[in-house]
Structure formats: C-alpha cells, structure tokens
Amino acid sequence: MATSHLPQSSLFFADQRLCSADILSPSQVQARIEVAVLNFLKSLSSPDPSIPVLQLISRDGSNAGVRRSLLTDVSSVFVSHSYTARSLTRPGNAKAFIRVWLVMEMCFRILGEGKMVTQRELFYKLLCHSPDYFSSQSQVNATVQDVVALLRCSRHSLGIMASSRGAVIGRLLIQEPDHDIVDCTLVGLSGHAITGDLNVLNELVLSSDARYIIVVEKDAIFQRLAEDQLYNRIPCILITAKGYPDIATRFFLHRLTQTFPDLPVLALVDWNPAGLAILCTYKFGSIRMGLEAYRYACNVKWLGLRGNDLHLIPQHSMVQLEAHDLQIAKSLLLSELLQETYREELGLMVEMGNRVEIEALYCNGFDYLGKYIAKKIVQCDYI
C-alpha cells in the first residue's frame, strides 16, 4: 500500500523533496548501502526491537505524472512522493524483502571490485548464490528497480550496465577517447552498435552535418533505409533499438539531442498501440524507471505511420487488433502522457479495430519507404 509520507522507521533517509535517482560514485553508493544496513541493525538492537520495512518510492502508475519543462519542449515521466513497502512479515512480501538485500550485497561487491555487470550477468550470479530467491530474470530486474527506489541512485551507479540492442547509421562521426573516428556512413547495413556503457556514451565526441534524426522502431526497416542510403537523400542520422528502447539507446539519443539541439527528432513506428508506446518511451521515459526517466526524455515527433497515411495501405494489409493490443491501448488512454493528437490516433486504431505495420508501404514498391519519409519531412507532416 502506498503512503503519502516517509515513516520514521525508514531504513534510508534521503531528501524527501526529490523523487529522482542520483548519479553517484561507487564509494557514495556503498555508503548508502552501509547506512541502510546500520539502520536495519539499529532497529533490531533497540529497546523495542522490530524488523523494519523497506520504504521504496512507488513506481505504480497512480504515483506518476508528466513533468513539462519550462525552458524546452521536452516532457518526461516523474514519480511523486508516495511510498510502497517491502516487509519480511507481510504475506507474499518476504522473498521480495530478502531479494532487495541480496541485490544490494551483490552490488556492494561489484562496486568494490571496480566492475560493471549486465542485468543478465547479475541474474546468473544471484542464481548461483541464492537459487531459492531468484528463479527468473524478471525477478532480478524488478529487484534492481526496488534498490534504485530505496537508495535513490541510478542503476548505472549500482554497477549495472545496460544491455544495448541499439544501432546508428548515417551522417554522424563518433569518436571514443583514445579510439579512431567512426564514420557512420561506412559501417554496413547493420549500423554501428551502441555500447551499453553509459560512461563511454557520455564521453563520445560527436559531429554531424545532418538535418534530422530519425528513430526507427524495427531493425528490418532500419536496414532497408540503410541499404537505400536514405541519409544521403535526406541528411539524417538513423537510430534503432530494434523494438522497445533500452536505456543505452535512449541515453545515446538524448546525447545527440543535447549535442545537436536544432535537429528535429522524428519517429517511424507501426500504426498500432505498441508502436505508440515505443514512441512514448523515447519521448517521456517509462514509469518503471520514473526516478531516472527525465535523463533520457527527448522531444520526439511522430512522423509515421499515422491515420492520414491509411489511404496508402491496401485494406488486405491491415491486421485486426488483438487482446494484447487493446490492453496496451487502454493503458495509454488511462495515462497522462498522451497529447490530444496522439489520443485521436489511438482512438482511431481502436475504433477501426486494425493495426498496420510499416512494411505495408511496400505494396507501393520497396523504394517507396524513402519517398514516403522524404515527402512527410518536406511537408513537415509530423506531430
């Protein structure tokens, strides 16, 4: 149950005015873990001993909102001052309570060794050491977010590195410290892989003569545009996370927008609820990572596919919405994220009961996709 204030029994006292995750050094994170342990032991050794609960910032949708910047066009998800608990004595909570301590212990060790691990590597390490408490990757992922919510530090600060699926191609030169310059027009159809190390991404030296950044939902579409060398017809940088965006790809996109603030960021996604959800993740961040969402939010515009493109699609290329699609649509409609034009698009999807994939444009020829994008950009047809 969420509570509106931080009880005095909390194990970790932080600035209650802030609901964000700090970027900390390893020693600072270790110090926060030590404070949590000391507060726990203090509760056990007090004259009236008790096992305290772990008070975490709630990541429930009811505790989230949209923060709109006064100085830029960027909006982001934020979580507010509401807390949820992990308790050893509450039915169904005991294992989650213990998992938090096990993950903190493992992170303390990782930071002490000066290493970084992926969540997948962390899962197998925990599976070896604590098989009674960790049986799936999802349990580890959820517990990591619990630790972030408890300690108020970023996942990367815990020594956990993002697993990146992202790739970039186009009018961009990238140089890592002490490495050669990578020309992203010469990297092959799969693009240049985006590293999962946020420290490396933060140190990249970037230069470009592009006029647009285009975020592509699917790897297959990304490779089609790479093969067609769209970036030479329209001076642009193409980025994909091959589906729902990982942190590293979002961080890299955010770095591009900070380095080249005048470049519009345009998204090419399927016309379905999942495509819109992917766009919103780039645009606002995710509630699940609400404490860090503002660091990755970008002012992304919806290029396509959209309802005004349906006349380009044969009826037989439209696919009926499934239960999963409708569930995503319902979740989006209940959130505060969607601007009115996006709500209208989503409402049209639900009303028609159909979804359309980007590949449906191939009915007009394999080379049509580039023409479609160019026309929409020239007409400033994005929202």
C-alpha positions in Angstrom: 0.0 0.0 0.0 1.4 3.4 -0.9 1.8 6.0 1.8 1.9 9.8 1.4 4.9 10.4 3.6 8.1 8.7 4.7 7.7 7.0 8.1 10.3 7.4 10.7 11.1 3.6 10.5 12.5 4.0 7.0 15.9 2.4 6.7 17.3 5.1 4.4 16.7 8.8 5.0 17.0 10.9 1.8 15.8 14.3 0.7 12.1 13.8 0.6 11.6 16.7 -1.8 13.4 14.8 -4.5 12.0 11.8 -6.4 14.9 11.2 -8.7 17.8 8.8 -8.8 21.2 10.4 -8.2 24.3 9.6 -10.3 26.9 8.6 -7.6 30.4 7.3 -7.3 31.0 3.7 -6.2 32.0 4.9 -2.7 28.9 7.0 -2.3 26.6 4.1 -3.3 28.5 1.8 -0.9 28.0 4.4 1.8 24.2 4.5 1.2 24.1 0.7 1.4 26.1 0.8 4.7 23.6 3.3 6.1 20.7 1.1 5.2 22.4 -1.9 6.9 23.2 0.2 10.0 19.6 1.5 10.3 18.4 -2.1 10.0 20.7 -3.3 12.7 19.8 -0.3 14.9 16.1 -1.3 14.7 16.9 -4.9 15.7 19.0 -3.8 18.7 16.7 -1.1 20.0 14.9 -1.5 23.4 11.8 -2.3 21.4 13.3 -4.4 18.6 11.5 -4.9 15.3 12.2 -5.8 11.8 11.7 -2.6 9.8 10.0 -2.4 6.4 11.8 -1.2 3.3 10.2 2.0 2.2 10.5 2.5 -1.6 9.4 5.2 -3.9 6.2 3.8 -5.6 6.5 3.0 -9.3 2.8 2.5 -9.7 1.0 4.4 -12.4 -1.1 6.2 -9.8 2.2 7.8 -8.4 3.4 9.0 -11.8 2.8 12.2 -13.8 4.3 14.2 -16.6 6.8 16.9 -15.9 6.8 19.6 -18.6 9.9 21.7 -18.9 9.6 25.5 -18.8 12.7 26.1 -20.9 12.5 23.3 -23.5 9.9 21.3 -25.4 10.9 18.1 -23.5 8.4 16.5 -21.2 9.2 13.4 -19.0 7.6 10.9 -16.7 8.2 11.6 -13.0 7.2 9.7 -9.8 5.9 11.6 -6.8 6.2 11.4 -3.0 4.4 8.2 -2.5 5.9 5.1 -1.0 5.3 1.4 -1.0 6.8 -1.2 1.3 8.7 -4.4 1.2 8.1 -6.3 4.5 9.6 -9.6 5.9 6.4 -10.2 7.8 3.8 -9.3 5.2 2.3 -12.3 3.4 3.8 -12.6 -0.1 6.4 -9.9 0.6 9.1 -11.9 2.5 11.0 -13.1 -0.6 10.9 -9.6 -2.2 12.2 -8.1 1.0 15.2 -10.6 1.1 15.9 -10.1 -2.6 16.5 -6.4 -2.1 19.2 -7.2 0.5 20.8 -9.8 -1.7 21.0 -7.5 -4.7 22.4 -4.7 -2.5 25.0 -7.1 -1.2 26.0 -8.2 -4.7 26.1 -4.5 -5.9 28.3 -3.7 -3.0 30.8 -6.4 -4.0 30.7 -5.4 -7.7 31.4 -1.8 -6.9 34.2 -2.8 -4.5 35.9 -4.8 -7.4 35.5 -1.8 -9.7 33.4 -3.9 -12.2 30.3 -3.3 -14.2 27.8 -6.2 -15.0 24.7 -6.5 -17.1 21.4 -7.5 -15.5 21.7 -10.8 -17.3 25.1 -11.4 -15.7 23.7 -10.3 -12.3 20.9 -12.8 -12.7 23.2 -15.8 -13.2 25.4 -14.6 -10.3 22.4 -14.4 -8.0 21.1 -17.7 -9.3 24.3 -19.4 -8.3 24.4 -17.8 -4.8 20.7 -17.6 -3.9 18.7 -20.0 -6.1 15.9 -20.1 -3.5 15.2 -16.4 -4.1 15.9 -15.8 -7.8 14.4 -18.1 -10.5 13.8 -15.6 -13.3 15.3 -12.6 -15.0 12.2 -10.6 -14.3 12.7 -11.0 -10.5 16.2 -9.6 -10.8 15.0 -6.7 -13.0 12.2 -5.8 -10.5 14.5 -6.0 -7.5 17.1 -3.8 -9.2 14.4 -1.1 -9.6 13.5 -1.7 -5.9 17.1 -0.9 -4.9 17.1 2.2 -7.1 13.9 3.3 -5.4 15.4 2.6 -2.0 18.8 4.1 -2.4 17.8 6.9 -4.8 20.7 6.2 -7.1 20.8 5.3 -10.8 21.0 1.8 -12.0 24.4 2.5 -13.6 25.7 3.9 -10.3 24.9 0.4 -8.8 27.5 -1.1 -11.2 24.8 -2.4 -13.5 25.4 -1.8 -17.2 22.7 -1.5 -19.9 22.4 -4.3 -22.4 22.2 -2.4 -25.6 20.5 -3.6 -28.8 20.7 -0.2 -30.5 22.4 0.8 -33.7 23.1 4.0 -35.5 23.9 4.8 -39.2 24.1 8.0 -41.2 25.6 11.4 -41.1 27.5 11.1 -37.9 31.1 10.9 -36.8 31.8 9.2 -33.5 35.0 9.2 -31.5 35.6 7.4 -28.3 38.5 8.6 -26.1 41.8 7.1 -27.5 39.9 5.4 -30.4 39.7 6.1 -34.1 36.8 8.2 -35.6 33.9 6.0 -36.8 32.1 7.4 -39.9 28.6 6.1 -39.6 28.0 6.2 -43.3 30.6 3.5 -43.8 29.5 0.9 -41.1 27.4 -1.6 -43.2 23.7 -2.2 -43.2 23.5 -3.3 -39.5 24.9 0.1 -38.4 27.3 0.9 -35.7 26.5 -0.8 -32.4 25.6 1.5 -29.5 27.6 0.4 -26.4 25.8 -0.3 -23.2 28.4 1.6 -21.1 26.8 4.9 -20.3 30.2 6.3 -19.2 31.6 5.7 -22.6 28.5 7.1 -24.3 28.8 10.2 -22.1 32.4 10.8 -23.3 31.8 10.4 -27.0 32.8 13.2 -29.3 30.1 13.7 -31.9 30.0 15.7 -35.1 27.4 15.8 -37.9 26.0 17.7 -40.8 22.6 16.0 -40.5 19.4 18.0 -40.5 17.2 15.3 -38.9 17.4 12.4 -36.5 15.0 9.6 -37.4 14.2 6.9 -34.8 13.1 3.6 -36.4 11.1 1.1 -34.4 12.3 -2.0 -36.3 15.7 -3.4 -37.3 14.3 -4.6 -40.7 13.1 -1.2 -41.6 16.4 0.3 -40.3 18.4 -2.0 -42.6 16.1 -1.2 -45.6 16.7 2.5 -45.1 20.4 1.9 -44.6 20.5 -0.1 -47.9 18.7 2.7 -49.7 21.2 5.2 -48.1 18.3 7.4 -47.0 20.9 9.5 -45.1 22.4 10.7 -48.4 19.0 11.7 -49.9 17.9 13.3 -46.6 20.8 14.3 -44.5 19.9 12.4 -41.3 21.0 10.1 -38.6 19.1 6.8 -38.3 18.8 5.1 -34.9 17.0 1.9 -33.9 16.7 -0.1 -30.6 15.1 -3.0 -32.5 11.8 -2.7 -30.6 11.2 -1.3 -27.2 14.1 1.0 -26.4 16.8 0.0 -24.0 18.4 2.6 -21.7 21.7 2.8 -23.7 19.8 3.7 -26.9 17.7 6.3 -25.1 20.8 7.7 -23.5 22.6 7.9 -26.8 19.6 9.6 -28.5 19.4 12.1 -25.6 23.1 12.9 -26.1 22.5 13.5 -29.7 19.7 16.0 -28.9 21.9 17.7 -26.4 24.8 17.9 -28.9 22.6 19.0 -31.8 19.7 20.8 -30.2 18.4 22.2 -33.5 17.8 18.8 -35.2 14.2 17.6 -35.2 13.8 14.0 -33.8 11.2 12.1 -35.8 9.9 8.6 -35.1 8.9 5.9 -37.6 6.8 3.3 -35.9 4.0 0.8 -36.7 0.5 2.2 -36.6 -0.6 0.2 -33.5 -0.7 0.7 -29.8 2.7 -0.9 -29.3 4.3 1.4 -31.8 2.8 4.4 -30.0 4.0 3.0 -26.6 7.5 2.8 -28.1 7.4 6.4 -29.3 6.2 7.5 -25.8 9.0 5.7 -24.2 11.5 7.7 -26.2 9.5 10.9 -25.7 8.7 10.7 -22.0 10.6 7.7 -20.5 8.9 4.9 -18.6 7.0 4.8 -15.3 9.0 1.7 -14.3 12.2 3.9 -14.4 10.4 7.1 -13.3 13.3 8.1 -11.0 15.6 8.2 -14.0 13.2 8.9 -16.8 14.0 12.6 -17.1 17.6 11.9 -18.0 16.6 10.1 -21.3 13.5 12.0 -22.4 13.6 13.6 -25.9 11.2 15.8 -27.9 10.3 13.1 -30.4 7.8 13.9 -33.1 5.5 11.2 -34.7 6.4 11.0 -38.4 4.5 7.8 -39.2 2.7 5.6 -39.7 -0.4 7.7 -38.8 -4.1 7.7 -39.6 -3.6 10.1 -42.5 -1.4 7.5 -44.2 -4.0 4.8 -44.3 -5.1 5.7 -47.9 -1.6 4.4 -48.9 -2.3 1.0 -47.4 -4.5 -1.7 -49.1 -7.3 -3.0 -46.9 -5.9 -6.5 -47.0 -2.7 -5.3 -45.4 -4.4 -4.2 -42.3 -4.4 -6.7 -39.4 -7.1 -7.0 -36.7 -6.1 -5.7 -33.2 -5.5 -8.5 -30.7 -6.3 -8.6 -27.0 -2.7 -7.6 -26.2 -3.0 -4.5 -28.5 -6.2 -3.4 -26.7 -4.6 -3.8 -23.3 -1.7 -1.5 -24.3 -4.3 1.0 -25.8 -6.2 1.0 -22.6 -3.1 1.6 -20.5 -2.1 4.5 -22.7 -5.5 6.1 -22.7 -5.5 6.0 -18.9 -2.2 7.7 -18.6 -1.5 11.4 -18.6 1.2 11.1 -21.3 -0.8 11.4 -24.4 -1.3 14.7 -26.1 -4.7 15.2 -27.8 -3.5 14.3 -31.3 -2.0 11.1 -30.1 -5.2 10.2 -28.3 -7.1 10.8 -31.5 -4.7 8.4 -33.4 -5.1 5.8 -30.7 -8.9 6.2 -30.7 -9.0 5.7 -34.4 -7.0 2.4 -34.1 -9.4 1.1 -31.5 -12.5 2.3 -33.5 -11.3 0.6 -36.7 -10.0 -2.4 -34.8 -7.0 -2.6 -37.1 -3.2 -2.1 -36.9 -0.8 -1.5 -39.8 2.9 -2.3 -40.0 5.4 -0.1 -41.7 6.1 -2.9 -44.2 2.6 -2.5 -45.6 4.0 0.5 -47.6 6.0 -2.0 -49.7 2.8 -2.6 -51.6 3.9 0.6 -53.4 7.4 -0.8 -54.1 10.5 -1.4 -52.0 11.8 2.0 -52.8 8.6 3.7 -51.7 9.5 4.0 -48.0 12.3 6.5 -48.6 10.0 8.6 -50.8 7.3 8.4 -48.1 9.6 9.7 -45.4 11.0 12.4 -47.7 7.6 13.7 -48.6 6.4 13.8 -45.0 9.6 15.7 -43.9 9.3 18.2 -46.7 5.6 18.9 -45.8 6.5 19.0 -42.0 3.9 16.3 -41.6 4.7 15.2 -38.1 3.1 15.7 -34.7 
